[in-house]
Amino acid sequence: MIATCHEEVQANTNEVLLVRRAEDIRRAKREKKIAFILGLEGAEPLGTDIALVRVFYELGVRLIGLTWNWRNAAADGWDASGPLGGLTPFGRHVVREMCRLGMIVDTAHLAKPGFWDVIEAAEQPIIGSHCRTWGDWHSLDDEQLRAVAARGGVVCAIGVRRPDLADIVNQIQHIADVAGINHAGFGADFYGLDLAPVGMEDATKYPALTAALLQRGFYPGDVAKIMGGNLLRVFDEVLR
């Protein structure tokens, strides 16, 4: 899959730029290209080999979400069977190696015990790339939101399984109220029109969210933070 991504980037150099450091995002903006960031949703590809963190880094991967919904060698996902545990010793090693190399640690889908282990182990800002702030589906409570903020990180409200734009704005508002405007973002998690909110069916509808945030009363500068500025701040610090 990573090879295919590289082939797509190489075949479309006039439109896409692979991000290895934060400046590449700004360069893509200047050149009117799409900034493409490689990430793993779940540490399963690592197996139990810590050396593979460096291998994936060299292949261009700059973000790893430690779990999807289930259990792997690094940690438990939010929907793993049995009592949910935190990071394994291997998982802690993975987090430390990611911080050493300069990779984004993503806690989306991670079970709560693992989340707190990441807060303890990570020596850099972390993100939740697509999270709920209420409900039972990989949601973060207010204490977790404040912990991400204390680390300088960002929590991105999820787009899928929402009825409409207003619900997305409500989630973003909650993150901003609890964690602070500098720690709120949006992570669509689009993977099918049947799960997309009305009015936000794909990435071409992002301007509708911008308009909804402005209508809610967010200042233009704060909307810019929510729609990418806060994440770019984290990328500046981590993607060295």
C-alpha positions as CSV (number, residue, x, y, z in Angstrom):
1,M,0.0,0.0,0.0
2,I,2.8,2.4,0.8
3,A,4.5,1.6,-2.6
4,T,1.2,2.3,-4.3
5,C,1.0,5.7,-2.5
6,H,4.5,6.6,-3.6
7,E,3.6,5.6,-7.2
8,E,0.5,7.8,-7.1
9,V,2.5,10.7,-5.8
10,Q,5.2,10.2,-8.5
11,A,2.6,10.0,-11.2
12,N,0.9,13.2,-10.1
13,T,3.8,15.5,-9.1
14,N,2.0,18.5,-10.4
15,E,-0.9,17.9,-8.0
16,V,0.4,16.1,-4.9
17,L,3.4,16.5,-2.6
18,L,4.4,13.9,0.0
19,V,5.0,15.4,3.4
20,R,8.1,14.5,5.4
21,R,8.4,17.7,7.4
22,A,6.0,20.6,8.3
23,E,7.5,22.9,5.7
24,D,6.3,20.5,3.0
25,I,2.7,21.4,3.9
26,R,3.5,25.1,3.4
27,R,5.3,24.4,0.1
28,A,2.3,22.4,-1.1
29,K,0.1,25.4,-0.3
30,R,2.4,27.8,-2.2
31,E,2.5,25.5,-5.2
32,K,-1.3,24.8,-5.1
33,K,-0.8,21.1,-4.5
34,I,-2.4,18.6,-2.1
35,A,-0.1,17.8,0.9
36,F,-0.1,14.0,1.3
37,I,0.8,12.6,4.8
38,L,1.4,8.9,5.1
39,G,0.0,7.3,8.3
40,L,-0.8,3.9,9.8
41,E,-4.1,3.4,11.5
42,G,-3.1,0.6,13.9
43,A,0.4,-0.6,14.7
44,E,-0.2,-4.1,13.3
45,P,2.3,-3.7,10.5
46,L,5.0,-3.4,13.1
47,G,4.4,-6.8,14.5
48,T,6.7,-6.9,17.5
49,D,9.7,-5.5,15.7
50,I,10.7,-2.0,17.0
51,A,13.1,-1.6,14.1
52,L,10.1,-1.4,11.7
53,V,9.2,2.0,13.2
54,R,12.4,3.3,11.6
55,V,11.8,1.4,8.4
56,F,8.3,2.9,8.0
57,Y,9.8,6.4,8.9
58,E,12.3,6.0,6.1
59,L,9.4,5.0,3.7
60,G,7.8,8.3,4.5
61,V,5.3,7.4,7.3
62,R,5.0,10.4,9.7
63,L,2.0,9.3,11.8
64,I,1.0,6.2,13.6
65,G,-2.3,5.6,15.3
66,L,-1.4,2.9,17.8
67,T,-4.6,0.9,17.3
68,W,-7.7,0.5,15.3
69,N,-10.6,-1.0,17.2
70,W,-9.0,-4.1,18.5
71,R,-5.9,-5.4,20.3
72,N,-2.4,-5.6,18.8
73,A,1.1,-6.0,20.2
74,A,1.3,-2.3,21.1
75,A,-2.1,-1.7,22.9
76,D,-5.8,-2.3,23.1
77,G,-8.3,-0.6,20.9
78,W,-11.5,0.8,22.3
79,D,-13.5,-2.3,21.1
80,A,-11.0,-5.1,22.1
81,S,-12.5,-8.1,23.8
82,G,-12.3,-8.6,27.6
83,P,-10.9,-6.0,30.1
84,L,-9.2,-3.2,28.3
85,G,-5.5,-2.7,29.0
86,G,-3.0,0.1,28.3
87,L,0.2,0.1,26.3
88,T,2.3,-3.0,26.4
89,P,6.0,-2.7,27.0
90,F,6.4,-2.9,23.2
91,G,3.8,-0.2,22.8
92,R,5.7,2.1,25.2
93,H,8.9,1.4,23.2
94,V,7.0,2.3,20.0
95,V,5.9,5.7,21.4
96,R,9.4,6.5,22.6
97,E,10.9,5.6,19.2
98,M,8.3,7.7,17.4
99,C,9.2,10.7,19.6
100,R,12.9,10.1,18.9
101,L,12.4,10.0,15.1
102,G,9.8,12.8,14.9
103,M,6.5,11.1,14.2
104,I,3.0,12.1,15.2
105,V,1.4,9.9,17.9
106,D,-2.3,9.5,17.2
107,T,-4.6,8.2,20.0
108,A,-7.7,7.8,17.9
109,H,-9.4,4.4,18.6
110,L,-7.1,3.8,21.6
111,A,-8.7,2.3,24.8
112,K,-8.7,4.7,27.7
113,P,-5.9,3.0,29.7
114,G,-3.7,3.2,26.7
115,F,-4.5,6.9,26.2
116,W,-3.2,7.6,29.7
117,D,-0.1,5.6,29.1
118,V,0.6,7.7,26.0
119,I,0.2,10.9,28.0
120,E,2.8,9.5,30.4
121,A,5.2,8.2,27.7
122,A,5.1,10.8,25.0
123,E,7.5,13.7,25.3
124,Q,5.8,15.8,22.6
125,P,2.3,17.0,21.5
126,I,-0.1,14.2,20.5
127,I,-3.2,14.2,18.5
128,G,-6.6,12.5,18.3
129,S,-7.1,12.6,14.6
130,H,-10.8,11.7,14.6
131,C,-12.6,11.5,18.0
132,R,-15.9,12.0,19.6
133,T,-16.4,14.1,22.6
134,W,-19.5,12.1,23.8
135,G,-21.0,8.8,23.0
136,D,-19.6,5.3,23.3
137,W,-17.6,5.2,20.1
138,H,-13.9,5.9,20.7
139,S,-14.8,9.1,22.6
140,L,-12.7,11.3,24.8
141,D,-14.0,12.7,28.1
142,D,-13.2,16.2,29.3
143,E,-10.3,15.0,31.4
144,Q,-8.7,13.5,28.4
145,L,-9.4,16.6,26.3
146,R,-7.6,18.7,29.0
147,A,-4.7,16.2,29.0
148,V,-4.1,16.5,25.3
149,A,-4.2,20.3,25.6
150,A,-1.6,20.2,28.5
151,R,0.7,18.2,26.1
152,G,0.2,21.0,23.4
153,G,-1.8,18.6,21.2
154,V,-5.0,18.7,19.2
155,V,-8.3,16.8,19.3
156,C,-10.1,16.6,16.0
157,A,-13.9,16.2,16.0
158,I,-15.0,13.4,13.7
159,G,-17.2,13.9,10.7
160,V,-18.8,10.5,10.0
161,R,-21.9,9.2,11.8
162,R,-23.2,12.8,12.3
163,P,-26.7,13.9,11.3
164,D,-25.6,17.3,10.0
165,L,-23.1,20.1,10.2
166,A,-24.6,21.5,13.4
167,D,-23.6,18.4,15.3
168,I,-20.0,18.6,14.0
169,V,-19.9,22.3,15.1
170,N,-21.3,21.3,18.6
171,Q,-18.4,18.8,19.0
172,I,-15.8,21.3,17.9
173,Q,-17.4,23.9,20.3
174,H,-17.1,21.4,23.1
175,I,-13.4,20.7,22.5
176,A,-12.7,24.5,22.3
177,D,-14.7,25.1,25.5
178,V,-12.9,22.4,27.5
179,A,-9.4,22.2,26.0
180,G,-9.1,25.7,24.5
181,I,-9.3,27.0,20.9
182,N,-5.7,26.1,20.2
183,H,-6.4,22.5,20.7
184,A,-9.5,22.0,18.5
185,G,-9.5,20.5,15.0
186,F,-11.6,18.6,12.5
187,G,-10.8,15.0,11.3
188,A,-13.5,14.0,8.8
189,D,-12.7,10.2,8.7
190,F,-14.6,10.0,5.4
191,Y,-15.0,6.5,4.1
192,G,-18.4,6.3,2.5
193,L,-21.3,8.5,1.7
194,D,-23.7,6.4,3.7
195,L,-21.9,7.6,6.9
196,A,-21.3,11.2,6.0
197,P,-23.4,14.1,7.4
198,V,-25.9,15.9,5.2
199,G,-24.0,18.8,3.7
200,M,-20.6,17.3,4.3
201,E,-20.5,14.4,2.0
202,D,-16.9,14.8,0.9
203,A,-13.8,17.1,1.2
204,T,-15.2,19.5,-1.4
205,K,-17.8,20.5,1.2
206,Y,-15.2,21.8,3.8
207,P,-16.2,25.5,3.0
208,A,-19.7,24.6,4.4
209,L,-18.0,23.8,7.8
210,T,-16.0,27.0,7.7
211,A,-19.2,28.9,7.1
212,A,-21.0,27.1,9.9
213,L,-18.2,27.8,12.4
214,L,-18.3,31.5,11.4
215,Q,-22.1,31.6,11.8
216,R,-21.7,30.0,15.2
217,G,-19.6,32.9,16.3
218,F,-16.0,31.7,16.0
219,Y,-13.6,34.4,15.0
220,P,-12.0,34.0,11.5
221,G,-8.6,33.4,13.1
222,D,-10.0,30.7,15.3
223,V,-11.7,29.0,12.4
224,A,-8.3,29.0,10.6
225,K,-6.8,27.2,13.7
226,I,-9.6,24.6,13.7
227,M,-9.4,24.0,10.0
228,G,-5.7,23.1,10.1
229,G,-3.7,25.8,11.8
230,N,-3.6,23.9,15.2
231,L,-2.4,20.7,13.5
232,L,0.2,22.6,11.6
233,R,1.6,23.9,14.9
234,V,2.0,20.3,16.1
235,F,3.6,19.3,12.8
236,D,6.0,22.2,13.2
237,E,7.1,20.9,16.6
238,V,7.2,17.2,15.8
239,L,8.1,16.7,12.1
240,R,11.7,17.8,12.4
